[in-house]
């Protein structure tokens, strides 16, 4: 799948982000964050559990579904101890992409773990999912990814004690 980059930037949390449109169909936008090597979520696919996501997931369970897709929630079984990437990170439609790539969404010199979301769900349109909206979602996702990394650091320190 090719991708038309509309914005490539460094988020407030220091992660590389890319927002743009799928080339095969200019119907929807997507947003991605590149995770640095060593980040707690590198290697975690969208339907996989990570301990560092448990606090985020428990917080999400107290909120209305909102932007989260119903399918990941049903698959999670609303278990407070199973924190899936696609449920724990609050972003438009839930996290739909987690993969190591060196050529998508943009070329990188080394394979990079990208996570992202799409705006191709029922009711989405280019009018409601503007470039500014996708940028805002990427920034919000970036802050949560930083929180997950911080939680993992604390967990690792506790294990060393």
C-alpha positions as a LaTeX table, in Angstrom:
\begin{tabular}{lrrr}
\hline
Residue & $x$ (\AA) & $y$ (\AA) & $z$ (\AA) \\
\hline
Unk1 & 0.00 & 0.00 & 0.00 \\
Unk2 & 1.43 & 3.39 & $-0.92$ \\
Unk3 & 0.92 & 6.51 & 1.07 \\
Unk4 & 0.83 & 10.24 & 0.25 \\
Unk5 & 2.57 & 12.13 & 3.05 \\
Unk6 & 0.79 & 15.31 & 4.06 \\
Unk7 & 2.90 & 16.04 & 7.16 \\
Unk8 & 6.08 & 14.51 & 8.62 \\
Unk9 & 7.14 & 15.97 & 11.99 \\
Unk10 & 8.48 & 15.36 & 15.49 \\
Unk11 & 5.73 & 15.26 & 18.11 \\
Unk12 & 5.80 & 17.15 & 21.40 \\
Unk13 & 6.94 & 13.85 & 23.01 \\
Unk14 & 9.86 & 13.51 & 20.59 \\
Unk15 & 8.52 & 10.77 & 18.32 \\
Unk16 & 8.50 & 10.95 & 14.54 \\
Unk17 & 4.95 & 11.18 & 13.21 \\
Unk18 & 3.54 & 10.97 & 9.71 \\
Unk19 & 0.04 & 11.93 & 8.59 \\
Unk20 & $-1.31$ & 11.41 & 5.14 \\
Unk21 & $-3.63$ & 9.70 & 2.75 \\
Unk22 & $-3.73$ & 6.18 & 1.34 \\
Unk23 & $-2.81$ & 6.33 & $-2.35$ \\
Unk24 & $-4.96$ & 3.41 & $-3.44$ \\
Unk25 & $-8.03$ & 5.39 & $-2.45$ \\
Unk26 & $-8.05$ & 9.04 & $-1.51$ \\
Unk27 & $-11.04$ & 8.43 & 0.71 \\
Unk28 & $-9.29$ & 8.48 & 4.08 \\
Unk29 & $-6.37$ & 9.70 & 6.11 \\
Unk30 & $-4.10$ & 7.78 & 8.44 \\
Unk31 & $-1.60$ & 8.67 & 11.12 \\
Unk32 & 1.55 & 6.88 & 12.27 \\
Unk33 & 4.17 & 7.15 & 15.01 \\
Unk34 & 7.67 & 5.64 & 14.74 \\
Unk35 & 8.74 & 3.99 & 17.99 \\
Unk36 & 12.43 & 4.20 & 18.82 \\
Unk37 & 14.41 & 1.00 & 19.35 \\
Unk38 & 14.00 & $-0.13$ & 22.93 \\
Unk39 & 10.51 & 1.34 & 23.39 \\
Unk40 & 8.30 & $-0.96$ & 25.46 \\
Unk41 & 5.85 & $-1.46$ & 22.58 \\
Unk42 & 8.32 & $-2.35$ & 19.83 \\
Unk43 & 7.27 & $-5.79$ & 18.61 \\
Unk44 & 3.77 & $-5.55$ & 20.11 \\
Unk45 & 1.10 & $-6.02$ & 17.45 \\
Unk46 & $-2.31$ & $-4.38$ & 17.73 \\
Unk47 & $-4.07$ & $-7.37$ & 19.30 \\
Unk48 & $-1.23$ & $-8.18$ & 21.72 \\
Unk49 & $-1.05$ & $-7.52$ & 25.47 \\
Unk50 & 1.64 & $-5.45$ & 27.15 \\
Unk51 & 1.93 & $-4.95$ & 30.92 \\
Unk52 & 2.82 & $-1.28$ & 30.46 \\
Unk53 & $-0.63$ & $-0.73$ & 28.92 \\
Unk54 & $-2.64$ & $-2.04$ & 31.90 \\
Unk55 & $-2.98$ & 1.36 & 33.65 \\
Unk56 & $-4.01$ & 3.01 & 30.36 \\
Unk57 & $-6.52$ & 0.23 & 29.64 \\
Unk58 & $-8.06$ & 0.42 & 33.11 \\
Unk59 & $-8.51$ & 4.16 & 32.64 \\
Unk60 & $-10.13$ & 3.57 & 29.23 \\
Unk61 & $-12.55$ & 1.05 & 30.74 \\
Unk62 & $-14.02$ & 3.84 & 32.88 \\
Unk63 & $-14.67$ & 6.06 & 29.84 \\
Unk64 & $-17.40$ & 5.89 & 27.18 \\
Unk65 & $-16.41$ & 3.97 & 24.03 \\
Unk66 & $-16.12$ & 7.21 & 22.07 \\
Unk67 & $-13.53$ & 6.86 & 19.33 \\
Unk68 & $-12.64$ & 3.27 & 20.15 \\
Unk69 & $-13.89$ & 0.63 & 17.75 \\
Unk70 & $-16.32$ & $-1.89$ & 19.19 \\
Unk71 & $-14.55$ & $-4.93$ & 17.68 \\
Unk72 & $-11.30$ & $-4.57$ & 19.71 \\
Unk73 & $-13.34$ & $-3.99$ & 22.86 \\
Unk74 & $-15.38$ & $-7.15$ & 22.30 \\
Unk75 & $-12.19$ & $-9.11$ & 21.58 \\
Unk76 & $-10.63$ & $-7.85$ & 24.81 \\
Unk77 & $-13.51$ & $-9.19$ & 26.87 \\
Unk78 & $-13.19$ & $-6.02$ & 29.00 \\
Unk79 & $-10.63$ & $-7.88$ & 31.13 \\
Unk80 & $-8.75$ & $-5.31$ & 33.28 \\
Unk81 & $-5.63$ & $-7.51$ & 33.23 \\
Unk82 & $-5.39$ & $-7.96$ & 29.46 \\
Unk83 & $-4.31$ & $-4.67$ & 27.91 \\
Unk84 & $-4.29$ & $-4.88$ & 24.13 \\
Unk85 & $-2.56$ & $-2.17$ & 22.11 \\
Unk86 & $-5.67$ & $-1.60$ & 19.97 \\
Unk87 & $-7.80$ & $-0.95$ & 23.08 \\
Unk88 & $-5.47$ & 0.74 & 25.56 \\
Unk89 & $-4.27$ & 3.62 & 23.36 \\
Unk90 & $-7.04$ & 6.17 & 22.88 \\
Unk91 & $-6.97$ & 7.22 & 19.23 \\
Unk92 & $-9.53$ & 7.54 & 16.45 \\
Unk93 & $-11.02$ & 4.09 & 15.77 \\
Unk94 & $-8.43$ & 2.37 & 17.93 \\
Unk95 & $-4.92$ & 1.38 & 16.92 \\
Unk96 & $-5.08$ & $-0.47$ & 13.59 \\
Unk97 & $-1.40$ & $-0.74$ & 12.58 \\
Unk98 & 1.71 & $-2.02$ & 14.36 \\
Unk99 & 4.49 & $-3.32$ & 12.16 \\
Unk100 & 8.20 & $-3.09$ & 11.43 \\
Unk101 & 8.82 & $-1.43$ & 8.06 \\
Unk102 & 11.60 & 0.34 & 6.23 \\
Unk103 & 9.47 & 1.64 & 3.35 \\
Unk104 & 6.06 & 2.47 & 4.84 \\
Unk105 & 4.61 & 4.93 & 5.68 \\
Unk106 & 7.87 & 6.66 & 4.70 \\
Unk107 & 11.29 & 5.26 & 3.83 \\
Unk108 & 13.64 & 4.86 & 6.81 \\
Unk109 & 17.34 & 3.95 & 6.81 \\
Unk110 & 16.71 & 1.00 & 9.13 \\
Unk111 & 13.58 & $-1.07$ & 9.82 \\
Unk112 & 11.39 & 0.91 & 12.21 \\
Unk113 & 8.41 & $-0.16$ & 14.36 \\
Unk114 & 5.42 & 1.98 & 13.34 \\
Unk115 & 2.06 & 2.18 & 15.09 \\
Unk116 & $-0.94$ & 3.93 & 13.69 \\
Unk117 & $-4.63$ & 4.37 & 13.06 \\
Unk118 & $-6.90$ & 4.95 & 10.10 \\
Unk119 & $-9.87$ & 7.18 & 9.44 \\
Unk120 & $-11.74$ & 4.70 & 7.23 \\
Unk121 & $-14.42$ & 3.64 & 9.67 \\
Unk122 & $-18.16$ & 3.99 & 9.26 \\
Unk123 & $-19.08$ & 7.67 & 9.32 \\
Unk124 & $-15.54$ & 8.91 & 8.61 \\
Unk125 & $-14.99$ & 11.38 & 5.78 \\
Unk126 & $-12.32$ & 13.80 & 4.62 \\
Unk127 & $-14.53$ & 16.60 & 5.95 \\
Unk128 & $-14.59$ & 15.18 & 9.50 \\
Unk129 & $-11.10$ & 13.62 & 9.46 \\
Unk130 & $-9.10$ & 16.61 & 8.29 \\
Unk131 & $-5.33$ & 16.77 & 8.28 \\
Unk132 & $-5.46$ & 18.90 & 11.44 \\
Unk133 & $-7.65$ & 16.28 & 13.11 \\
Unk134 & $-5.18$ & 13.48 & 12.24 \\
Unk135 & $-2.26$ & 15.59 & 13.51 \\
Unk136 & $-4.10$ & 16.13 & 16.81 \\
Unk137 & $-4.78$ & 12.40 & 17.08 \\
Unk138 & $-1.09$ & 11.63 & 16.44 \\
Unk139 & $-0.04$ & 14.06 & 19.18 \\
Unk140 & $-2.52$ & 12.47 & 21.60 \\
Unk141 & $-1.32$ & 8.99 & 20.64 \\
Unk142 & 2.29 & 10.11 & 21.10 \\
Unk143 & 1.60 & 11.28 & 24.66 \\
Unk144 & 0.05 & 7.89 & 25.52 \\
Unk145 & 2.99 & 6.05 & 23.96 \\
Unk146 & 5.33 & 8.12 & 26.15 \\
Unk147 & 3.22 & 7.22 & 29.19 \\
Unk148 & 3.45 & 3.51 & 28.29 \\
Unk149 & 7.25 & 3.81 & 28.00 \\
Unk150 & 7.43 & 5.57 & 31.39 \\
Unk151 & 5.26 & 2.87 & 32.99 \\
Unk152 & 7.54 & 0.17 & 31.58 \\
Unk153 & 10.60 & 1.95 & 33.00 \\
Unk154 & 8.97 & 1.97 & 36.45 \\
Unk155 & 8.05 & $-1.72$ & 36.13 \\
Unk156 & 11.61 & $-2.57$ & 35.15 \\
Unk157 & 12.99 & $-0.66$ & 38.15 \\
Unk158 & 10.60 & $-2.46$ & 40.50 \\
Unk159 & 11.79 & $-5.81$ & 39.16 \\
Unk160 & 15.40 & $-4.84$ & 39.90 \\
Unk161 & 14.63 & $-4.14$ & 43.57 \\
\hline
\end{tabular}
